[in-house]
Every structure is written in structure tokens, then in C-alpha cells.
Amino acid sequence: MRIVRIVLGNLWRFWFFFEAVVTFFLLFPFLLLALRGKAPYHQAFKLMKFHARTIVFLSGIKVKVIRQYEPKENETYIICPNHISYLDIVLTYVAFPHYFHFMGKAELERVPFFNIFFKKMNIGVNRSSRMASHKAYQRACNDLQQNISISIFPEATIPECNPQLGPMKNGAFKLAVENQINILPVCYIDNWKLLPDCPHKITGGRPGIARVIIDVPVVVKGLTEADVPELKKNYRQRMENILSQYQYGYGK
């Protein structure tokens, strides 16, 4: 029975990435047209949301968004989800209703075809270069000043085979206080079970319900860079409380 589950799980995992790539290429010509000119790229964003919804539909994932707060279209946020699976990126497009740019690893800029979309619309961060990191930070500040929300994973990477929160970087919190933009907590509860990231294990995956919690924003008005360590600590505690509330045995 265990072998059958492993085989079926890996077939599903292959199907998930296969249909994601195929549907991206089908939309690619329309993305190119939508990415002309300067940001914001509202039509391209709608295409990415459609692509994300198509991925979860074809893979048998049902997204359940639990809103403790309804994001407002005329407000700018720094969207800060926990990072536990490659599914997180897809669900951010599904769950968050309004226009935003992703801030993520610069390695994505080297993925053929996808890099055209990523470079134009989103922000790549090369953490091995201080100059490149600063340039990406300034680009994010500029987007926020244009009332474009930024989505950034504070943990930066996925903790390997571990559904606990990883160490958090300062970047998202510095962006928040410097630009006086509130932080929007987003928690992915089930992604690590549906599409686990364990490079050294045969993990597979499966369809199912993916719960997304959108919590009340963390207000940063009046805070300065000196408050970043305490802000980060309080934010982590907020996330831990939400995760433990919705996922019994989280991190066990």
C-alpha cells in the first residue's frame, strides 16, 4: 500500500508541474502583449491569476480562503506569507485579490521564458551581492511609492521537510517601516502536505483542500528601523499563533 501511495503521489506531482508548464506556454503570447509599457501590468496580472486558478483546478486542489480581514483595493500592503511549498506562489495569486508584485530569488530570472515575465513584472533578489540586493530593495520601495503592493516571503527559503517557520530576514520589515506600509499576514496551512519540498526524500504530493488565512494587518505607523527586531519578533509570534490555531500538531 505504501508503494502504491508513493507511485500515485509522484505521478500527481509530475502532473502538477507538467500542467503548470503547459498552461504557462499557452498563455505566454498573451503575457508578452500584456507586458508592454510600464507597470502596473493589470492585464498580465489577470492572466497570472487565471493561470494560478487553472493550475489548482487541474491538479484537484480546492483553495479555501479564510479572511479575518478583507484587503482593500485602494490600500497598499506588504504581503508576508509563510513559505512551506512551491504551491505558496500559486496560492498567493489565487488568494490575494488585488494587484501586487512578487519579490523573490534572482535565480528565477534564469528560467527560460518565465524570466521574461519575472524580470518585467516582479523583483529578483540576489542575496550574494550587496549591490544587487540594494538595487532590488530600491525597486521595491519605488513600487510601494506607486501604490503597488509587494509580496515577499520573510523566511526567504522553504525550510526543508519541516512545516515550522524558518528564520526570518529583515527585508520585509525594513520595507514596511521605511515606507510606512502595513504588513499583511498570510498563512498557508496545508501546502506542505499537498506539495512537500523534500529534495532528499521521495515525497510525491496529492490533491486536497488548501487553507489560506488572511489576517488583520500589522500597523507600522510611527515605527522606525530601530523597531525592526521587535516587529519581526512580534510578527513571527503572530504567525505561530495562527498556524497552531488552524493546524493541530503544526511542526511536530
C-alpha positions in Angstrom: 0.0 0.0 0.0 2.8 2.4 0.8 4.5 1.8 -2.6 1.1 2.5 -4.3 0.8 5.8 -2.4 4.4 6.8 -3.4 3.8 5.9 -7.1 0.4 7.8 -7.2 1.9 10.7 -5.2 4.8 11.1 -7.6 2.5 10.8 -10.7 0.4 13.6 -9.2 3.5 15.7 -8.6 4.6 15.2 -12.2 1.2 16.1 -13.4 1.1 19.3 -11.2 4.4 20.7 -12.7 3.6 19.4 -16.2 0.2 21.1 -16.5 1.6 24.3 -14.9 4.3 24.5 -17.6 2.0 23.6 -20.5 -0.7 26.2 -19.4 2.0 28.8 -19.0 3.3 28.3 -22.5 -0.3 28.5 -23.8 -0.7 31.9 -22.1 2.8 33.1 -22.9 2.0 35.1 -26.2 -0.8 36.9 -24.3 1.5 37.7 -21.4 4.0 39.2 -23.8 1.3 41.5 -25.2 0.2 42.4 -21.7 3.7 43.3 -20.5 4.2 46.1 -22.9 4.9 49.6 -21.5 5.4 50.3 -17.8 3.9 48.9 -14.6 1.4 48.4 -13.3 0.6 45.5 -15.7 -3.0 44.8 -14.8 -3.8 42.6 -17.8 -0.7 40.5 -17.2 -1.7 40.2 -13.5 -5.2 38.9 -14.5 -3.5 36.3 -16.7 -1.3 35.1 -13.9 -4.3 34.9 -11.6 -6.1 32.9 -14.3 -3.1 30.7 -14.7 -2.9 30.0 -10.9 -6.6 29.1 -10.8 -6.1 26.8 -13.7 -3.2 25.0 -12.0 -5.1 24.3 -8.8 -8.2 23.3 -10.7 -6.4 20.8 -13.0 -4.4 19.4 -10.1 -7.5 18.8 -7.9 -6.7 21.4 -5.2 -9.6 23.3 -3.7 -8.5 26.6 -2.2 -10.3 27.7 1.0 -9.6 31.4 1.8 -10.4 32.3 5.4 -10.5 36.1 5.7 -10.1 37.6 9.1 -9.6 40.8 7.1 -10.7 41.8 3.6 -7.8 43.6 1.7 -8.8 46.9 0.3 -8.2 47.7 -3.4 -7.1 51.3 -2.7 -4.6 50.3 0.0 -1.0 49.2 -0.4 0.3 46.2 1.6 3.5 44.2 2.1 2.1 40.7 1.8 4.1 38.3 4.0 3.1 34.6 3.8 4.9 31.7 5.4 6.9 29.6 2.9 6.4 25.9 3.1 5.9 24.7 -0.5 6.3 25.8 -4.2 2.5 25.9 -4.1 2.7 29.1 -2.0 3.5 31.3 -5.0 0.5 29.9 -6.9 -1.9 30.4 -4.0 -0.8 34.0 -3.4 -2.2 34.8 -6.9 -5.4 32.9 -6.1 -6.0 34.3 -2.6 -4.9 37.9 -2.8 -7.5 39.8 -4.9 -5.6 43.0 -5.8 -2.5 43.9 -7.9 0.9 43.1 -6.5 4.5 42.4 -7.4 6.5 39.4 -6.1 9.9 39.9 -4.6 11.8 36.6 -4.9 15.0 34.8 -5.7 17.0 36.2 -8.6 17.5 32.6 -9.8 14.0 32.8 -11.3 15.4 35.3 -13.7 17.4 32.5 -15.3 14.4 30.3 -16.1 13.8 30.4 -19.9 10.7 32.2 -21.0 9.4 32.6 -17.4 12.3 35.0 -16.8 10.8 37.5 -19.4 7.7 37.7 -17.3 9.5 37.7 -13.9 12.0 40.4 -14.8 9.4 42.7 -16.2 6.8 42.5 -13.5 8.5 41.1 -10.4 11.7 41.8 -8.4 14.6 39.4 -8.3 16.8 39.5 -5.2 20.5 38.3 -5.5 21.4 38.0 -1.8 25.0 37.1 -2.7 25.6 40.6 -4.0 25.1 43.6 -1.7 24.8 46.0 -4.6 22.2 43.8 -6.4 20.2 43.4 -3.1 20.2 47.1 -2.6 19.0 47.7 -6.1 16.1 45.2 -5.6 15.3 47.0 -2.3 15.1 50.3 -4.0 12.9 48.9 -6.8 10.5 47.6 -4.1 10.5 51.0 -2.4 9.7 52.6 -5.7 6.8 50.2 -6.4 5.4 50.8 -2.9 5.5 54.6 -3.6 3.5 53.9 -6.7 0.9 52.2 -4.5 1.9 48.7 -5.8 1.7 46.1 -3.1 4.7 43.8 -2.6 4.5 40.1 -1.8 7.7 38.7 0.0 8.4 35.6 2.0 10.1 36.8 5.1 11.8 33.3 5.5 13.3 33.8 2.0 13.6 30.0 1.5 11.5 26.9 2.2 12.6 25.0 5.4 13.5 21.6 4.1 10.9 18.9 5.0 9.9 21.0 8.0 6.5 22.7 8.4 7.8 25.0 11.1 8.6 28.7 10.4 12.2 29.2 9.4 14.4 32.1 10.4 13.1 35.4 9.1 15.1 38.0 7.2 14.9 41.8 8.0 14.0 42.9 4.4 10.2 42.8 4.6 10.1 44.6 7.9 12.6 47.3 6.8 10.5 47.9 3.7 7.4 48.2 5.9 8.8 50.8 8.4 10.8 52.8 5.8 7.7 53.2 3.6 5.1 53.1 6.4 3.2 50.3 4.7 1.3 47.9 6.8 2.2 44.2 6.8 -0.5 41.7 5.7 0.0 38.3 7.4 -0.9 35.3 5.2 -0.7 31.7 6.4 -0.6 28.6 4.3 -1.8 25.7 6.4 -1.9 22.7 4.1 0.6 23.4 1.3 3.4 21.4 2.9 1.3 18.3 2.9 -0.1 18.7 -0.6 3.2 19.6 -2.4 6.1 19.0 0.1 9.6 20.2 -0.7 12.0 17.4 0.4 14.8 17.1 -2.2 16.3 14.1 -0.4 13.1 12.1 0.0 10.5 10.6 -2.3 7.7 12.8 -1.3 5.2 13.0 -4.1 2.1 15.0 -3.3 -1.7 14.9 -3.5 -4.8 16.9 -4.3 -6.9 18.2 -1.4 -8.0 21.4 0.4 -5.5 24.2 0.8 -6.5 26.6 3.5 -5.3 30.2 3.3 -5.6 32.6 6.3 -5.6 36.3 5.6 -5.2 38.0 9.0 -5.6 41.6 10.2 -2.7 43.8 9.0 0.2 44.7 11.3 0.2 48.5 11.6 3.7 50.1 11.4 2.8 53.8 11.6 5.4 55.6 13.6 7.9 52.7 13.7 11.5 53.2 12.7 14.3 50.9 11.6 15.3 50.6 15.3 11.9 48.8 15.8 12.6 46.2 13.2 13.9 43.4 15.6 10.8 43.7 17.8 8.5 44.0 14.8 10.0 40.8 13.4 9.7 39.0 16.7 6.0 40.0 17.2 5.2 39.1 13.6 6.7 35.7 14.0 4.7 35.1 17.2 1.5 36.2 15.3 2.2 33.7 12.6 2.9 30.9 15.1 -0.4 31.6 16.9 -2.4 31.4 13.7 -0.7 28.2 12.5 -1.1 26.5 15.8 -4.8 27.5 15.8 -5.6 26.1 12.4 -3.2 23.1 12.3 -3.1 20.8 15.2 0.4 19.5 15.8 2.0 22.1 13.4 5.7 21.5 13.4 5.5 18.2 15.3 
